[in-house]
Every structure is written in C-alpha cells, then in structure tokens.
Amino acid sequence: MENQNPINQTHLIIAAISASFAKALDKHNPGVKEEFLKELGERYHEIREYSHPHIEALETLTWTRDFLNKD
C-alpha cells in the first residue's frame, strides 16, 4: 500500500475552491477578497476559542487564507 498523505484531502479542496470563488468574485467586485479574508480571520479566532479543539477546521481556514494570498 502506498504511503498515505497526512493532509485531509476534503478540507484541502474546500479551501482551494473557497479561495478560487473569492478571487473570481473579487475580479468583478473589488474588495470582496479583503472582506473574505477579514471574515476568515474572525472565524479563525472564534473557532480557536471553542472549548474543544478543532484543528482541522483551523487548518482549513489557514489553507484558504494561504490560497487567497497567493498571486
């Protein structure tokens, strides 16, 4: 059996699609990307404060932010 990829593929594609969607919207409505990034940051801080850890959710938000910030 091949080595398994430790990255959750579902969460990775959700991040990629979300970032692509925000980038596409920003082309037609400038400022959407910045607002989306602001919302991502707010959700990240909100989820981080939950009583139980949600590492994969935080990781997905981080990946989305990273995809959005790539040229």
mmCIF file as Biopython writes it, N, C-alpha, C and O atoms, coordinates in Angstrom:
data_model
#
loop_
_atom_site.group_PDB
_atom_site.id
_atom_site.type_symbol
_atom_site.label_atom_id
_atom_site.label_alt_id
_atom_site.label_comp_id
_atom_site.label_asym_id
_atom_site.label_entity_id
_atom_site.label_seq_id
_atom_site.pdbx_PDB_ins_code
_atom_site.Cartn_x
_atom_site.Cartn_y
_atom_site.Cartn_z
_atom_site.occupancy
_atom_site.B_iso_or_equiv
_atom_site.auth_seq_id
_atom_site.auth_asym_id
_atom_site.pdbx_PDB_model_num
ATOM 1   N N  . MET A ? 1  ? 0.845   -1.181 0.000   1.0 0.0 1  A 1 
ATOM 2   C CA . MET A ? 1  ? 0.000   0.000  0.000   1.0 0.0 1  A 1 
ATOM 3   C C  . MET A ? 1  ? 0.891   1.246  0.000   1.0 0.0 1  A 1 
ATOM 4   O O  . MET A ? 1  ? 1.911   1.287  0.688   1.0 0.0 1  A 1 
ATOM 5   N N  . GLU A ? 2  ? 0.507   2.233  -0.758  1.0 0.0 2  A 1 
ATOM 6   C CA . GLU A ? 2  ? 1.277   3.468  -0.848  1.0 0.0 2  A 1 
ATOM 7   C C  . GLU A ? 2  ? 1.232   4.228  0.475   1.0 0.0 2  A 1 
ATOM 8   O O  . GLU A ? 2  ? 0.333   4.041  1.294   1.0 0.0 2  A 1 
ATOM 9   N N  . ASN A ? 3  ? 2.223   5.085  0.655   1.0 0.0 3  A 1 
ATOM 10  C CA . ASN A ? 3  ? 2.202   5.957  1.830   1.0 0.0 3  A 1 
ATOM 11  C C  . ASN A ? 3  ? 0.994   6.868  1.748   1.0 0.0 3  A 1 
ATOM 12  O O  . ASN A ? 3  ? 0.712   7.449  0.700   1.0 0.0 3  A 1 
ATOM 13  N N  . GLN A ? 4  ? 0.293   6.989  2.844   1.0 0.0 4  A 1 
ATOM 14  C CA . GLN A ? 4  ? -0.882  7.850  2.851   1.0 0.0 4  A 1 
ATOM 15  C C  . GLN A ? 4  ? -0.466  9.294  3.061   1.0 0.0 4  A 1 
ATOM 16  O O  . GLN A ? 4  ? 0.470   9.592  3.803   1.0 0.0 4  A 1 
ATOM 17  N N  . ASN A ? 5  ? -1.179  10.176 2.394   1.0 0.0 5  A 1 
ATOM 18  C CA . ASN A ? 5  ? -0.948  11.605 2.532   1.0 0.0 5  A 1 
ATOM 19  C C  . ASN A ? 5  ? -1.598  12.064 3.838   1.0 0.0 5  A 1 
ATOM 20  O O  . ASN A ? 5  ? -2.789  11.825 4.039   1.0 0.0 5  A 1 
ATOM 21  N N  . PRO A ? 6  ? -0.850  12.715 4.727   1.0 0.0 6  A 1 
ATOM 22  C CA . PRO A ? 6  ? -1.416  13.123 6.011   1.0 0.0 6  A 1 
ATOM 23  C C  . PRO A ? 6  ? -2.382  14.305 5.907   1.0 0.0 6  A 1 
ATOM 24  O O  . PRO A ? 6  ? -3.082  14.616 6.870   1.0 0.0 6  A 1 
ATOM 25  N N  . ILE A ? 7  ? -2.424  14.964 4.750   1.0 0.0 7  A 1 
ATOM 26  C CA . ILE A ? 7  ? -3.308  16.114 4.584   1.0 0.0 7  A 1 
ATOM 27  C C  . ILE A ? 7  ? -4.722  15.626 4.282   1.0 0.0 7  A 1 
ATOM 28  O O  . ILE A ? 7  ? -4.915  14.765 3.424   1.0 0.0 7  A 1 
ATOM 29  N N  . ASN A ? 8  ? -5.694  16.169 4.974   1.0 0.0 8  A 1 
ATOM 30  C CA . ASN A ? 8  ? -7.089  15.831 4.724   1.0 0.0 8  A 1 
ATOM 31  C C  . ASN A ? 8  ? -7.485  16.411 3.371   1.0 0.0 8  A 1 
ATOM 32  O O  . ASN A ? 8  ? -7.607  17.627 3.223   1.0 0.0 8  A 1 
ATOM 33  N N  . GLN A ? 9  ? -7.684  15.543 2.393   1.0 0.0 9  A 1 
ATOM 34  C CA . GLN A ? 9  ? -7.941  15.968 1.024   1.0 0.0 9  A 1 
ATOM 35  C C  . GLN A ? 9  ? -9.257  16.737 0.886   1.0 0.0 9  A 1 
ATOM 36  O O  . GLN A ? 9  ? -9.342  17.674 0.092   1.0 0.0 9  A 1 
ATOM 37  N N  . THR A ? 10 ? -10.266 16.357 1.638   1.0 0.0 10 A 1 
ATOM 38  C CA . THR A ? 10 ? -11.551 17.060 1.568   1.0 0.0 10 A 1 
ATOM 39  C C  . THR A ? 10 ? -11.398 18.491 2.061   1.0 0.0 10 A 1 
ATOM 40  O O  . THR A ? 10 ? -11.909 19.421 1.435   1.0 0.0 10 A 1 
ATOM 41  N N  . HIS A ? 11 ? -10.715 18.672 3.151   1.0 0.0 11 A 1 
ATOM 42  C CA . HIS A ? 11 ? -10.527 20.023 3.692   1.0 0.0 11 A 1 
ATOM 43  C C  . HIS A ? 11 ? -9.654  20.864 2.771   1.0 0.0 11 A 1 
ATOM 44  O O  . HIS A ? 11 ? -9.873  22.067 2.631   1.0 0.0 11 A 1 
ATOM 45  N N  . LEU A ? 12 ? -8.669  20.234 2.146   1.0 0.0 12 A 1 
ATOM 46  C CA . LEU A ? 12 ? -7.793  20.954 1.225   1.0 0.0 12 A 1 
ATOM 47  C C  . LEU A ? 12 ? -8.569  21.459 0.010   1.0 0.0 12 A 1 
ATOM 48  O O  . LEU A ? 12 ? -8.382  22.603 -0.405  1.0 0.0 12 A 1 
ATOM 49  N N  . ILE A ? 13 ? -9.434  20.628 -0.565  1.0 0.0 13 A 1 
ATOM 50  C CA . ILE A ? 13 ? -10.188 21.063 -1.744  1.0 0.0 13 A 1 
ATOM 51  C C  . ILE A ? 13 ? -11.237 22.102 -1.366  1.0 0.0 13 A 1 
ATOM 52  O O  . ILE A ? 13 ? -11.525 22.997 -2.162  1.0 0.0 13 A 1 
ATOM 53  N N  . ILE A ? 14 ? -11.811 22.005 -0.177  1.0 0.0 14 A 1 
ATOM 54  C CA . ILE A ? 14 ? -12.746 23.040 0.282   1.0 0.0 14 A 1 
ATOM 55  C C  . ILE A ? 14 ? -12.024 24.381 0.363   1.0 0.0 14 A 1 
ATOM 56  O O  . ILE A ? 14 ? -12.570 25.405 -0.048  1.0 0.0 14 A 1 
ATOM 57  N N  . ALA A ? 15 ? -10.812 24.381 0.885   1.0 0.0 15 A 1 
ATOM 58  C CA . ALA A ? 15 ? -10.024 25.612 0.975   1.0 0.0 15 A 1 
ATOM 59  C C  . ALA A ? 15 ? -9.709  26.148 -0.415  1.0 0.0 15 A 1 
ATOM 60  O O  . ALA A ? 15 ? -9.830  27.349 -0.660  1.0 0.0 15 A 1 
ATOM 61  N N  . ALA A ? 16 ? -9.306  25.268 -1.324  1.0 0.0 16 A 1 
ATOM 62  C CA . ALA A ? 16 ? -8.947  25.690 -2.682  1.0 0.0 16 A 1 
ATOM 63  C C  . ALA A ? 16 ? -10.150 26.255 -3.426  1.0 0.0 16 A 1 
ATOM 64  O O  . ALA A ? 16 ? -10.039 27.294 -4.077  1.0 0.0 16 A 1 
ATOM 65  N N  . ILE A ? 17 ? -11.289 25.592 -3.340  1.0 0.0 17 A 1 
ATOM 66  C CA . ILE A ? 17 ? -12.496 26.062 -4.028  1.0 0.0 17 A 1 
ATOM 67  C C  . ILE A ? 17 ? -12.981 27.377 -3.425  1.0 0.0 17 A 1 
ATOM 68  O O  . ILE A ? 17 ? -13.362 28.289 -4.159  1.0 0.0 17 A 1 
ATOM 69  N N  . SER A ? 18 ? -12.971 27.482 -2.109  1.0 0.0 18 A 1 
ATOM 70  C CA . SER A ? 18 ? -13.412 28.720 -1.454  1.0 0.0 18 A 1 
ATOM 71  C C  . SER A ? 18 ? -12.547 29.900 -1.862  1.0 0.0 18 A 1 
ATOM 72  O O  . SER A ? 18 ? -13.058 30.982 -2.149  1.0 0.0 18 A 1 
ATOM 73  N N  . ALA A ? 19 ? -11.240 29.690 -1.888  1.0 0.0 19 A 1 
ATOM 74  C CA . ALA A ? 19 ? -10.325 30.764 -2.278  1.0 0.0 19 A 1 
ATOM 75  C C  . ALA A ? 19 ? -10.521 31.133 -3.742  1.0 0.0 19 A 1 
ATOM 76  O O  . ALA A ? 19 ? -10.507 32.313 -4.092  1.0 0.0 19 A 1 
ATOM 77  N N  . SER A ? 20 ? -10.702 30.136 -4.597  1.0 0.0 20 A 1 
ATOM 78  C CA . SER A ? 20 ? -10.920 30.401 -6.023  1.0 0.0 20 A 1 
ATOM 79  C C  . SER A ? 20 ? -12.204 31.193 -6.238  1.0 0.0 20 A 1 
ATOM 80  O O  . SER A ? 20 ? -12.245 32.109 -7.058  1.0 0.0 20 A 1 
ATOM 81  N N  . PHE A ? 21 ? -13.233 30.841 -5.510  1.0 0.0 21 A 1 
ATOM 82  C CA . PHE A ? 21 ? -14.513 31.533 -5.612  1.0 0.0 21 A 1 
ATOM 83  C C  . PHE A ? 21 ? -14.365 32.997 -5.189  1.0 0.0 21 A 1 
ATOM 84  O O  . PHE A ? 21 ? -14.856 33.895 -5.872  1.0 0.0 21 A 1 
ATOM 85  N N  . ALA A ? 22 ? -13.692 33.232 -4.070  1.0 0.0 22 A 1 
ATOM 86  C CA . ALA A ? 22 ? -13.498 34.605 -3.586  1.0 0.0 22 A 1 
ATOM 87  C C  . ALA A ? 22 ? -12.646 35.412 -4.560  1.0 0.0 22 A 1 
ATOM 88  O O  . ALA A ? 22 ? -12.932 36.586 -4.799  1.0 0.0 22 A 1 
ATOM 89  N N  . LYS A ? 23 ? -11.609 34.805 -5.124  1.0 0.0 23 A 1 
ATOM 90  C CA . LYS A ? 23 ? -10.761 35.505 -6.097  1.0 0.0 23 A 1 
ATOM 91  C C  . LYS A ? 23 ? -11.554 35.859 -7.354  1.0 0.0 23 A 1 
ATOM 92  O O  . LYS A ? 23 ? -11.411 36.957 -7.891  1.0 0.0 23 A 1 
ATOM 93  N N  . ALA A ? 24 ? -12.387 34.931 -7.822  1.0 0.0 24 A 1 
ATOM 94  C CA . ALA A ? 24 ? -13.196 35.194 -9.013  1.0 0.0 24 A 1 
ATOM 95  C C  . ALA A ? 24 ? -14.185 36.325 -8.751  1.0 0.0 24 A 1 
ATOM 96  O O  . ALA A ? 24 ? -14.360 37.197 -9.601  1.0 0.0 24 A 1 
ATOM 97  N N  . LEU A ? 25 ? -14.826 36.324 -7.600  1.0 0.0 25 A 1 
ATOM 98  C CA . LEU A ? 25 ? -15.762 37.394 -7.247  1.0 0.0 25 A 1 
ATOM 99  C C  . LEU A ? 25 ? -15.051 38.737 -7.139  1.0 0.0 25 A 1 
ATOM 100 O O  . LEU A ? 25 ? -15.602 39.769 -7.520  1.0 0.0 25 A 1 
ATOM 101 N N  . ASP A ? 26 ? -13.836 38.720 -6.623  1.0 0.0 26 A 1 
ATOM 102 C CA . ASP A ? 26 ? -13.076 39.955 -6.446  1.0 0.0 26 A 1 
ATOM 103 C C  . ASP A ? 26 ? -12.748 40.616 -7.784  1.0 0.0 26 A 1 
ATOM 104 O O  . ASP A ? 26 ? -12.595 41.836 -7.848  1.0 0.0 26 A 1 
ATOM 105 N N  . LYS A ? 27 ? -12.639 39.827 -8.849  1.0 0.0 27 A 1 
ATOM 106 C CA . LYS A ? 27 ? -12.363 40.386 -10.177 1.0 0.0 27 A 1 
ATOM 107 C C  . LYS A ? 27 ? -13.522 41.247 -10.662 1.0 0.0 27 A 1 
ATOM 108 O O  . LYS A ? 27 ? -13.313 42.218 -11.390 1.0 0.0 27 A 1 
ATOM 109 N N  . HIS A ? 28 ? -14.741 40.898 -10.264 1.0 0.0 28 A 1 
ATOM 110 C CA . HIS A ? 28 ? -15.938 41.626 -10.692 1.0 0.0 28 A 1 
ATOM 111 C C  . HIS A ? 28 ? -16.430 42.622 -9.645  1.0 0.0 28 A 1 
ATOM 112 O O  . HIS A ? 28 ? -17.168 43.557 -9.956  1.0 0.0 28 A 1 
ATOM 113 N N  . ASN A ? 29 ? -16.018 42.409 -8.426  1.0 0.0 29 A 1 
ATOM 114 C CA . ASN A ? 29 ? -16.440 43.267 -7.323  1.0 0.0 29 A 1 
ATOM 115 C C  . ASN A ? 29 ? -15.240 43.477 -6.399  1.0 0.0 29 A 1 
ATOM 116 O O  . ASN A ? 29 ? -15.133 42.828 -5.359  1.0 0.0 29 A 1 
ATOM 117 N N  . PRO A ? 30 ? -14.338 44.387 -6.782  1.0 0.0 30 A 1 
ATOM 118 C CA . PRO A ? 30 ? -13.128 44.601 -5.988  1.0 0.0 30 A 1 
ATOM 119 C C  . PRO A ? 30 ? -13.450 44.869 -4.513  1.0 0.0 30 A 1 
ATOM 120 O O  . PRO A ? 30 ? -14.378 45.605 -4.181  1.0 0.0 30 A 1 
ATOM 121 N N  . GLY A ? 31 ? -12.674 44.265 -3.670  1.0 0.0 31 A 1 
ATOM 122 C CA . GLY A ? 31 ? -12.873 44.402 -2.232  1.0 0.0 31 A 1 
ATOM 123 C C  . GLY A ? 31 ? -13.433 43.143 -1.599  1.0 0.0 31 A 1 
ATOM 124 O O  . GLY A ? 31 ? -13.350 42.967 -0.384  1.0 0.0 31 A 1 
ATOM 125 N N  . VAL A ? 32 ? -14.005 42.267 -2.413  1.0 0.0 32 A 1 
ATOM 126 C CA . VAL A ? 32 ? -14.577 41.029 -1.881  1.0 0.0 32 A 1 
ATOM 127 C C  . VAL A ? 32 ? -13.494 40.187 -1.202  1.0 0.0 32 A 1 
ATOM 128 O O  . VAL A ? 32 ? -13.711 39.638 -0.122  1.0 0.0 32 A 1 
ATOM 129 N N  . LYS A ? 33 ? -12.347 40.092 -1.833  1.0 0.0 33 A 1 
ATOM 130 C CA . LYS A ? 33 ? -11.256 39.276 -1.281  1.0 0.0 33 A 1 
ATOM 131 C C  . LYS A ? 33 ? -10.852 39.775 0.102   1.0 0.0 33 A 1 
ATOM 132 O O  . LYS A ? 33 ? -10.668 38.979 1.022   1.0 0.0 33 A 1 
ATOM 133 N N  . GLU A ? 34 ? -10.714 41.084 0.249   1.0 0.0 34 A 1 
ATOM 134 C CA . GLU A ? 34 ? -10.311 41.634 1.545   1.0 0.0 34 A 1 
ATOM 135 C C  . GLU A ? 34 ? -11.372 41.372 2.614   1.0 0.0 34 A 1 
ATOM 136 O O  . GLU A ? 34 ? -11.044 41.038 3.752   1.0 0.0 34 A 1 
ATOM 137 N N  . GLU A ? 35 ? -12.637 41.525 2.243   1.0 0.0 35 A 1 
ATOM 138 C CA . GLU A ? 35 ? -13.725 41.246 3.190   1.0 0.0 35 A 1 
ATOM 139 C C  . GLU A ? 35 ? -13.752 39.765 3.561   1.0 0.0 35 A 1 
ATOM 140 O O  . GLU A ? 35 ? -13.974 39.405 4.717   1.0 0.0 35 A 1 
ATOM 141 N N  . PHE A ? 36 ? -13.524 38.919 2.563   1.0 0.0 36 A 1 
ATOM 142 C CA . PHE A ? 36 ? -13.497 37.477 2.797   1.0 0.0 36 A 1 
ATOM 143 C C  . PHE A ? 36 ? -12.356 37.120 3.755   1.0 0.0 36 A 1 
ATOM 144 O O  . PHE A ? 36 ? -12.540 36.329 4.680   1.0 0.0 36 A 1 
ATOM 145 N N  . LEU A ? 37 ? -11.179 37.709 3.526   1.0 0.0 37 A 1 
ATOM 146 C CA . LEU A ? 37 ? -10.044 37.468 4.418   1.0 0.0 37 A 1 
ATOM 147 C C  . LEU A ? 37 ? -10.343 37.933 5.844   1.0 0.0 37 A 1 
ATOM 148 O O  . LEU A ? 37 ? -9.963  37.276 6.813   1.0 0.0 37 A 1 
ATOM 149 N N  . LYS A ? 38 ? -11.019 39.058 5.959   1.0 0.0 38 A 1 
ATOM 150 C CA . LYS A ? 38 ? -11.398 39.567 7.280   1.0 0.0 38 A 1 
ATOM 151 C C  . LYS A ? 38 ? -12.328 38.576 7.979   1.0 0.0 38 A 1 
ATOM 152 O O  . LYS A ? 38 ? -12.146 38.268 9.158   1.0 0.0 38 A 1 
ATOM 153 N N  . GLU A ? 39 ? -13.319 38.082 7.249   1.0 0.0 39 A 1 
ATOM 154 C CA . GLU A ? 39 ? -14.250 37.096 7.816   1.0 0.0 39 A 1 
ATOM 155 C C  . GLU A ? 39 ? -13.526 35.809 8.210   1.0 0.0 39 A 1 
ATOM 156 O O  . GLU A ? 39 ? -13.798 35.236 9.264   1.0 0.0 39 A 1 
ATOM 157 N N  . LEU A ? 40 ? -12.602 35.360 7.357   1.0 0.0 40 A 1 
ATOM 158 C CA . LEU A ? 40 ? -11.826 34.159 7.686   1.0 0.0 40 A 1 
ATOM 159 C C  . LEU A ? 40 ? -11.087 34.343 9.006   1.0 0.0 40 A 1 
ATOM 160 O O  . LEU A ? 40 ? -11.086 33.454 9.858   1.0 0.0 40 A 1 
ATOM 161 N N  . GLY A ? 41 ? -10.465 35.495 9.165   1.0 0.0 41 A 1 
ATOM 162 C CA . GLY A ? 41 ? -9.735  35.777 10.397  1.0 0.0 41 A 1 
ATOM 163 C C  . GLY A ? 41 ? -10.641 35.771 11.615  1.0 0.0 41 A 1 
ATOM 164 O O  . GLY A ? 41 ? -10.283 35.244 12.668  1.0 0.0 41 A 1 
ATOM 165 N N  . GLU A ? 42 ? -11.811 36.360 11.460  1.0 0.0 42 A 1 
ATOM 166 C CA . GLU A ? 42 ? -12.763 36.395 12.577  1.0 0.0 42 A 1 
ATOM 167 C C  . GLU A ? 42 ? -13.246 34.996 12.932  1.0 0.0 42 A 1 
ATOM 168 O O  . GLU A ? 42 ? -13.358 34.664 14.113  1.0 0.0 42 A 1 
ATOM 169 N N  . ARG A ? 43 ? -13.536 34.168 11.924  1.0 0.0 43 A 1 
ATOM 170 C CA . ARG A ? 43 ? -13.975 32.798 12.194  1.0 0.0 43 A 1 
ATOM 171 C C  . ARG A ? 43 ? -12.845 31.985 12.821  1.0 0.0 43 A 1 
ATOM 172 O O  . ARG A ? 43 ? -13.084 31.164 13.707  1.0 0.0 43 A 1 
ATOM 173 N N  . TYR A ? 44 ? -11.619 32.214 12.362  1.0 0.0 44 A 1 
ATOM 174 C CA . TYR A ? 44 ? -10.465 31.508 12.924  1.0 0.0 44 A 1 
ATOM 175 C C  . TYR A ? 44 ? -10.362 31.784 14.423  1.0 0.0 44 A 1 
ATOM 176 O O  . TYR A ? 44 ? -10.236 30.858 15.224  1.0 0.0 44 A 1 
ATOM 177 N N  . HIS A ? 45 ? -10.417 33.056 14.794  1.0 0.0 45 A 1 
ATOM 178 C CA . HIS A ? 45 ? -10.295 33.416 16.212  1.0 0.0 45 A 1 
ATOM 179 C C  . HIS A ? 45 ? -11.484 32.904 17.020  1.0 0.0 45 A 1 
ATOM 180 O O  . HIS A ? 45 ? -11.326 32.504 18.174  1.0 0.0 45 A 1 
ATOM 181 N N  . GLU A ? 46 ? -12.659 32.916 16.425  1.0 0.0 46 A 1 
ATOM 182 C CA . GLU A ? 46 ? -13.851 32.401 17.108  1.0 0.0 46 A 1 
ATOM 183 C C  . GLU A ? 46 ? -13.717 30.902 17.372  1.0 0.0 46 A 1 
ATOM 184 O O  . GLU A ? 46 ? -13.936 30.445 18.493  1.0 0.0 46 A 1 
ATOM 185 N N  . ILE A ? 47 ? -13.359 30.144 16.347  1.0 0.0 47 A 1 
ATOM 186 C CA . ILE A ? 47 ? -13.247 28.688 16.481  1.0 0.0 47 A 1 
ATOM 187 C C  . ILE A ? 47 ? -12.105 28.312 17.415  1.0 0.0 47 A 1 
ATOM 188 O O  . ILE A ? 47 ? -12.208 27.344 18.168  1.0 0.0 47 A 1 
ATOM 189 N N  . ARG A ? 48 ? -11.028 29.065 17.369  1.0 0.0 48 A 1 
ATOM 190 C CA . ARG A ? 48 ? -9.871  28.788 18.230  1.0 0.0 48 A 1 
ATOM 191 C C  . ARG A ? 48 ? -10.250 28.878 19.709  1.0 0.0 48 A 1 
ATOM 192 O O  . ARG A ? 48 ? -9.644  28.208 20.545  1.0 0.0 48 A 1 
ATOM 193 N N  . GLU A ? 49 ? -11.235 29.689 20.028  1.0 0.0 49 A 1 
ATOM 194 C CA . GLU A ? 49 ? -11.648 29.876 21.420  1.0 0.0 49 A 1 
ATOM 195 C C  . GLU A ? 49 ? -12.673 28.843 21.896  1.0 0.0 49 A 1 
ATOM 196 O O  . GLU A ? 49 ? -13.036 28.844 23.073  1.0 0.0 49 A 1 
ATOM 197 N N  . TYR A ? 50 ? -13.141 27.969 21.017  1.0 0.0 50 A 1 
ATOM 198 C CA . TYR A ? 50 ? -14.091 26.932 21.434  1.0 0.0 50 A 1 
ATOM 199 C C  . TYR A ? 50 ? -13.457 26.051 22.508  1.0 0.0 50 A 1 
ATOM 200 O O  . TYR A ? 50 ? -12.234 25.921 22.575  1.0 0.0 50 A 1 
ATOM 201 N N  . SER A ? 51 ? -14.292 25.454 23.337  1.0 0.0 51 A 1 
ATOM 202 C CA . SER A ? 51 ? -13.781 24.648 24.448  1.0 0.0 51 A 1 
ATOM 203 C C  . SER A ? 51 ? -13.088 23.366 23.980  1.0 0.0 51 A 1 
ATOM 204 O O  . SER A ? 51 ? -12.176 22.885 24.653  1.0 0.0 51 A 1 
ATOM 205 N N  . HIS A ? 52 ? -13.496 22.813 22.854  1.0 0.0 52 A 1 
ATOM 206 C CA . HIS A ? 52 ? -12.855 21.620 22.305  1.0 0.0 52 A 1 
ATOM 207 C C  . HIS A ? 52 ? -12.004 22.023 21.104  1.0 0.0 52 A 1 
ATOM 208 O O  . HIS A ? 52 ? -12.394 22.911 20.346  1.0 0.0 52 A 1 
ATOM 209 N N  . PRO A ? 53 ? -10.862 21.393 20.920  1.0 0.0 53 A 1 
ATOM 210 C CA . PRO A ? 53 ? -10.009 21.754 19.778  1.0 0.0 53 A 1 
ATOM 211 C C  . PRO A ? 53 ? -10.633 21.339 18.444  1.0 0.0 53 A 1 
ATOM 212 O O  . PRO A ? 53 ? -11.223 20.265 18.325  1.0 0.0 53 A 1 
ATOM 213 N N  . HIS A ? 54 ? -10.493 22.193 17.469  1.0 0.0 54 A 1 
ATOM 214 C CA . HIS A ? 54 ? -10.988 21.937 16.114  1.0 0.0 54 A 1 
ATOM 215 C C  . HIS A ? 54 ? -9.843  22.196 15.140  1.0 0.0 54 A 1 
ATOM 216 O O  . HIS A ? 54 ? -9.892  23.116 14.322  1.0 0.0 54 A 1 
ATOM 217 N N  . ILE A ? 55 ? -8.824  21.372 15.249  1.0 0.0 55 A 1 
ATOM 218 C CA . ILE A ? 55 ? -7.588  21.558 14.494  1.0 0.0 55 A 1 
ATOM 219 C C  . ILE A ? 55 ? -7.836  21.547 12.992  1.0 0.0 55 A 1 
ATOM 220 O O  . ILE A ? 55 ? -7.300  22.395 12.278  1.0 0.0 55 A 1 
ATOM 221 N N  . GLU A ? 56 ? -8.635  20.607 12.498  1.0 0.0 56 A 1 
ATOM 222 C CA . GLU A ? 56 ? -8.861  20.521 11.055  1.0 0.0 56 A 1 
ATOM 223 C C  . GLU A ? 56 ? -9.622  21.729 10.524  1.0 0.0 56 A 1 
ATOM 224 O O  . GLU A ? 56 ? -9.367  22.174 9.405   1.0 0.0 56 A 1 
ATOM 225 N N  . ALA A ? 57 ? -10.541 22.259 11.299  1.0 0.0 57 A 1 
ATOM 226 C CA . ALA A ? 57 ? -11.267 23.458 10.872  1.0 0.0 57 A 1 
ATOM 227 C C  . ALA A ? 57 ? -10.314 24.646 10.789  1.0 0.0 57 A 1 
ATOM 228 O O  . ALA A ? 57 ? -10.350 25.411 9.826   1.0 0.0 57 A 1 
ATOM 229 N N  . LEU A ? 58 ? -9.474  24.794 11.788  1.0 0.0 58 A 1 
ATOM 230 C CA . LEU A ? 58 ? -8.499  25.888 11.781  1.0 0.0 58 A 1 
ATOM 231 C C  . LEU A ? 58 ? -7.506  25.724 10.634  1.0 0.0 58 A 1 
ATOM 232 O O  . LEU A ? 58 ? -7.110  26.701 9.997   1.0 0.0 58 A 1 
ATOM 233 N N  . GLU A ? 59 ? -7.115  24.499 10.382  1.0 0.0 59 A 1 
ATOM 234 C CA . GLU A ? 59 ? -6.203  24.213 9.280   1.0 0.0 59 A 1 
ATOM 235 C C  . GLU A ? 59 ? -6.839  24.584 7.939   1.0 0.0 59 A 1 
ATOM 236 O O  . GLU A ? 59 ? -6.172  25.146 7.070   1.0 0.0 59 A 1 
ATOM 237 N N  . THR A ? 60 ? -8.112  24.275 7.772   1.0 0.0 60 A 1 
ATOM 238 C CA . THR A ? 60 ? -8.819  24.606 6.531   1.0 0.0 60 A 1 
ATOM 239 C C  . THR A ? 60 ? -8.908  26.113 6.339   1.0 0.0 60 A 1 
ATOM 240 O O  . THR A ? 60 ? -8.708  26.610 5.231   1.0 0.0 60 A 1 
ATOM 241 N N  . LEU A ? 61 ? -9.203  26.836 7.398   1.0 0.0 61 A 1 
ATOM 242 C CA . LEU A ? 61 ? -9.241  28.299 7.303   1.0 0.0 61 A 1 
ATOM 243 C C  . LEU A ? 61 ? -7.864  28.862 6.947   1.0 0.0 61 A 1 
ATOM 244 O O  . LEU A ? 61 ? -7.757  29.801 6.159   1.0 0.0 61 A 1 
ATOM 245 N N  . THR A ? 62 ? -6.827  28.292 7.522   1.0 0.0 62 A 1 
ATOM 246 C CA . THR A ? 62 ? -5.463  28.738 7.223   1.0 0.0 62 A 1 
ATOM 247 C C  . THR A ? 62 ? -5.117  28.463 5.766   1.0 0.0 62 A 1 
ATOM 248 O O  . THR A ? 62 ? -4.542  29.321 5.096   1.0 0.0 62 A 1 
ATOM 249 N N  . TRP A ? 63 ? -5.456  27.283 5.269   1.0 0.0 63 A 1 
ATOM 250 C CA . TRP A ? 63 ? -5.190  26.961 3.858   1.0 0.0 63 A 1 
ATOM 251 C C  . TRP A ? 63 ? -5.941  27.916 2.940   1.0 0.0 63 A 1 
ATOM 252 O O  . TRP A ? 63 ? -5.397  28.374 1.936   1.0 0.0 63 A 1 
ATOM 253 N N  . THR A ? 64 ? -7.188  28.214 3.285   1.0 0.0 64 A 1 
ATOM 254 C CA . THR A ? 64 ? -7.977  29.129 2.458   1.0 0.0 64 A 1 
ATOM 255 C C  . THR A ? 64 ? -7.298  30.490 2.397   1.0 0.0 64 A 1 
ATOM 256 O O  . THR A ? 64 ? -7.156  31.071 1.321   1.0 0.0 64 A 1 
ATOM 257 N N  . ARG A ? 65 ? -6.883  30.991 3.539   1.0 0.0 65 A 1 
ATOM 258 C CA . ARG A ? 65 ? -6.166  32.265 3.581   1.0 0.0 65 A 1 
ATOM 259 C C  . ARG A ? 65 ? -4.893  32.214 2.739   1.0 0.0 65 A 1 
ATOM 260 O O  . ARG A ? 65 ? -4.594  33.144 1.991   1.0 0.0 65 A 1 
ATOM 261 N N  . ASP A ? 66 ? -4.157  31.126 2.870   1.0 0.0 66 A 1 
ATOM 262 C CA . ASP A ? 66 ? -2.911  30.985 2.109   1.0 0.0 66 A 1 
ATOM 263 C C  . ASP A ? 66 ? -3.173  30.969 0.604   1.0 0.0 66 A 1 
ATOM 264 O O  . ASP A ? 66 ? -2.440  31.601 -0.157  1.0 0.0 66 A 1 
ATOM 265 N N  . PHE A ? 67 ? -4.206  30.253 0.170   1.0 0.0 67 A 1 
ATOM 266 C CA . PHE A ? 67 ? -4.562  30.234 -1.255  1.0 0.0 67 A 1 
ATOM 267 C C  . PHE A ? 67 ? -4.952  31.630 -1.735  1.0 0.0 67 A 1 
ATOM 268 O O  . PHE A ? 67 ? -4.581  32.037 -2.836  1.0 0.0 67 A 1 
ATOM 269 N N  . LEU A ? 68 ? -5.693  32.354 -0.917  1.0 0.0 68 A 1 
ATOM 270 C CA . LEU A ? 68 ? -6.115  33.705 -1.299  1.0 0.0 68 A 1 
ATOM 271 C C  . LEU A ? 68 ? -4.934  34.660 -1.426  1.0 0.0 68 A 1 
ATOM 272 O O  . LEU A ? 68 ? -4.955  35.568 -2.257  1.0 0.0 68 A 1 
ATOM 273 N N  . ASN A ? 69 ? -3.926  34.465 -0.625  1.0 0.0 69 A 1 
ATOM 274 C CA . ASN A ? 69 ? -2.778  35.366 -0.632  1.0 0.0 69 A 1 
ATOM 275 C C  . ASN A ? 69 ? -1.729  35.017 -1.683  1.0 0.0 69 A 1 
ATOM 276 O O  . ASN A ? 69 ? -0.769  35.762 -1.878  1.0 0.0 69 A 1 
ATOM 277 N N  . LYS A ? 70 ? -1.914  33.874 -2.366  1.0 0.0 70 A 1 
ATOM 278 C CA . LYS A ? 70 ? -1.000  33.533 -3.460  1.0 0.0 70 A 1 
ATOM 279 C C  . LYS A ? 70 ? -1.354  34.363 -4.679  1.0 0.0 70 A 1 
ATOM 280 O O  . LYS A ? 70 ? -2.522  34.665 -4.922  1.0 0.0 70 A 1 
ATOM 281 N N  . ASP A ? 71 ? -0.348  34.724 -5.432  1.0 0.0 71 A 1 
ATOM 282 C CA . ASP A ? 71 ? -0.587  35.509 -6.656  1.0 0.0 71 A 1 
ATOM 283 C C  . ASP A ? 71 ? -1.198  34.674 -7.749  1.0 0.0 71 A 1 
ATOM 284 O O  . ASP A ? 71 ? -1.461  35.181 -8.840  1.0 0.0 71 A 1 
#
